[in-house]
Amino acid sequence: MSSFRFLLSRRWALFALAVAAVAWGTWWLGNWQFDRLENRRESNRVVERNEELSPAPVAEVLSPGRQPAESDEWRVITATGRYDEDDTVIVRYRTRDGRSGVDVVVPLVTADGTTLLVDRGWMATDNRGLDEVDAPAPPAGEVTVTGYVRRDGTGDSTTISDGSTRAVSSTVIGEEQGREVYGGFVELRSEDPPPAEALEPVELPEQNDGPHFFYGLQWWFFGVLAVVGFVYLAWDEHQRGRRGPRRGQREPRPSRPRAPSARR
């Protein structure tokens, strides 16, 4: 039986470093998934709490030039005003159940002149570039809307081109249209009076833990598997010697070619 001195060889040292890197990486990825799980649970608690609250006037929750607090996301608010259909913004590349479509955002001008951006809902389209979208008209005249508070999108996706964008930003839309707007926007729950043709309403977030718990366990399992594999291979070489010809096993002798027999 040999000793474990072979572990000090360059081959095994590099192998150990590779296994350590894999183990650390899978540990980090597992923790990342569990952090995402905790964030999702916190988000679920915020949604559940805000859904139980009575609808609040828009000015009590939102203010011009300031983003809604994270604790106010999915809070239900009400606002009264008139839609400015001419400044409708189309949010492209929104899919539902495998179908392509768009969201329709229409500015609602309130009595004091401040504008609330209202995502009135989703409609199916071909989503071909900047093709014109024939969206159903919002209610005419004064209308009271009830909707869920959402925080603005960020990054290049909020850029507006020919009246369309990929993510809603009250800051970008306000500057583009020269309006004073409430920070954030709302996703419509109801309108009074109702429209002649309604869009498909907002989809509320799923109130579950998602796949993060099992993804975290999988990453940790892969790390443990790498360490166990290293230990097994070290034990195997300690017991039986380096793989290849084992101790006590003779290499097969090459067969000698036969001399050609003489023809009769």
N, C-alpha and C positions, 0 to 999 in steps of 0.2 A: 504494500500500500504506500503510495507516494505521499509527500507532504503537500501543503497548500502554497509552497513557494512559487508555483507557476503563476499565481495571481499577481506576482510582482513583474511579470513579463510585460513587454510593450503591448502585445496583443490583448491581454486581459485588462490592462490599465485603460486602453482606449475603449474596450467593451464596457467597462465599468462607468466611464465618463458618459458614454452614449446612453446607458440605462439610467444614470442619474439625471441626465437632461430630459429624458422621456418622463421619468417619474415626477420631476419638478413641473414640467409642462402640463401633465395631466392633472396634477394637484391644483395648479393655478386655474386651469380651465374648469375644473370641478367647482372651485370656490366662486369663479365668475358666474357659473350657472346658478349657484345658490344665492349669490347677490342679486341676480336678475329675478329669482323667485321672490325674494324679500321685497324688491321694488314693485313687483306685480301685486303682491299681497297688499302693500301700502296703497297702491293705486286703486285696487278693488275696494279697500276700506273708504277711500275718499269718495268714490262713485256711490257706494252704498249710503254713506252719510248724506251726500248732497241730494240724492234722489228722494230721501225722506223729508227734506226741508220744503217748506212752502215756497212757491215761486216768488222771487224778489224783484222789485223794480230795477231796471238796468243800471240806473245811476248809483244804486247802493252797492253794486258789485264791480262794475266796470267804470273806467275813467279815461278820458282822451290822453293819448300819448303814453300810456303805461300798460304793461302786460298784466293780464289777470294773474293772481296768485295761484300757485300750483294747487293749493287747498280749495280753490274755487272752480277748478276744472270739473265739468259736467254738472255744475250748479245750474238750476233752472231759473231763468230770468224772464221778465216780460218787458215789452217796449211797444209804444204806440207811435205811429208816424205814417209816412207815405213812401211807397217804393219808387225809386228812380230807375225804371226799367232800362232806360237808354244807357246806363252805365253798368249793365250786367257784366260780370266777369265769369268766364267759363273755366272750370278747373278740370283739366284733361287727365286721361290715363287713370281713371278710377274704375277698378274692376269689382264685380260682385258675382259670386258663383260662376266664375269663369267667363262672364260676359263683360265686354268692354263698355265704357260709358264715361259720363262727365258729371260733375257737380255744378249746380247753378247758383252763383252768389250774386245777390241783388242788394244794393245799398238801401237802407231804410232811414229816411231823414226824419228825425224826431222833432217835436215842437220847438225845442230851443236851437235847432239847426245842427246839432251834432248827429253824425251818421253812425248807424250800427250796421255792420256787414252781416248779412243773413245768408247762410248756406241753406237754400230752400229745399235741397234734396238732390237725388240722383236720377239720371235718365240714361237709357241705353243708346249708344251711338257707335258708329264705325271707328271713331277715334283716329281719323286719318289727318294727321298734321293740323293745319289751321283751317280746315273746312268749317264753314259757317254752321252753327248749331241752332236749330229752330226749337227753342225752349218754350214750354207753356208759360203764358203770361201770369204774373202775380195778381192778386186782387187789386182793383182800382180804388182810389180814394183812401180814406183813413183806415188803417188796419192795425190790429193788435196782434203781435206775435209772441209766442212762448217758445223758448229754445234752450239748448244746452250750451254753456260757456265753453269755448275752446281757446287754447293758446295759439299764437301765430306760428306758422312754419318759418324755417330759417334757410339761409343759403341761397344758391343760384336758382333753386327750384321755385322761388317766389317771384322771379322776374316776370313781368307782364309783356306780352307781345300780341298785338292785334286783339286785345280784349280777352286774352286767355293766359293761364298760368298753370303751374303744376302743384302749387301749394299756396294756401291763403296767408297773406301777411297784411294786417291792417295798416302797418307803416307804409309798405310799398304801394298798396292800393290808394291810400289817402294822399300820398305824394303824387301819384299818377293822375288822380282825378281832382286834385286841389281841394280836398275836403278835410274838415276836422272830424276825425273818426274815433270811436271808442277803441281802446286797445283790445286785441283779440277779436273774436267773432263768435257768432252763435250758430249752431246747427238746429234747424227748425224742428219743433215738435208739433205746433199747431198754429193756425192763422184764423183770425176772426175779423171779417167774414172769410169763409173758406174760398179757395180759388175754383174756377170752373174746371180746371184740370190739374190734379195734384201730381207732384213728383214723388218718387219713392223716398220714404223718410229715412232718417239717419239710422245706422246700425249701432246699437249700444255695444260697448266692449264686453267681451265674454267674462263672466265673473267666476273664473276658475284659476287654478295654479299654473295651467299650461304644462308644457313638457319639461320645464327646467329641472325639477327634482330628479327625474329619471335620467336626464342628460348629465347632471352632476354626478350621479352614481356611476354612470357608464364611464365617464372620464377617470374617476378614481379607480374603478375596476381595471381599466387598461394600465394604469400606473402600477397597481399591485401585481398584475399579471407580468409586467416587465421585470419587476424585482424578483418575483418567484421564478421566472424563467432563468434569470441570471444565476440565482442560487442553485437551481437544479443543474444547470450546465456545469457550474463549478464543482458540484458534488459528483457529477458524472465523470468529469475528467480526473478528479481526485481518486475515484474508485477504479476506473478502467483505463486511465491514460488518455492522451490526446486522441481526438477522433482521427480516423484514418486507420492504419494498421494498429490494432489493439495489442497489448502485451499478451503473449502466448498464442497469437494468431500469426501464422506464416503467410507471407505473400505468395500467391500462386505462382509457380514457376512457368515461365513462358514455354509453350510447346515447341519442340524442335521440328523443323520441316523434314518430312520424309524424303529420303533420296529417291530419285526416280528409278523405277524398276527397269531392268534391261529388257528390251524387246526380244522376243524369241523369233 
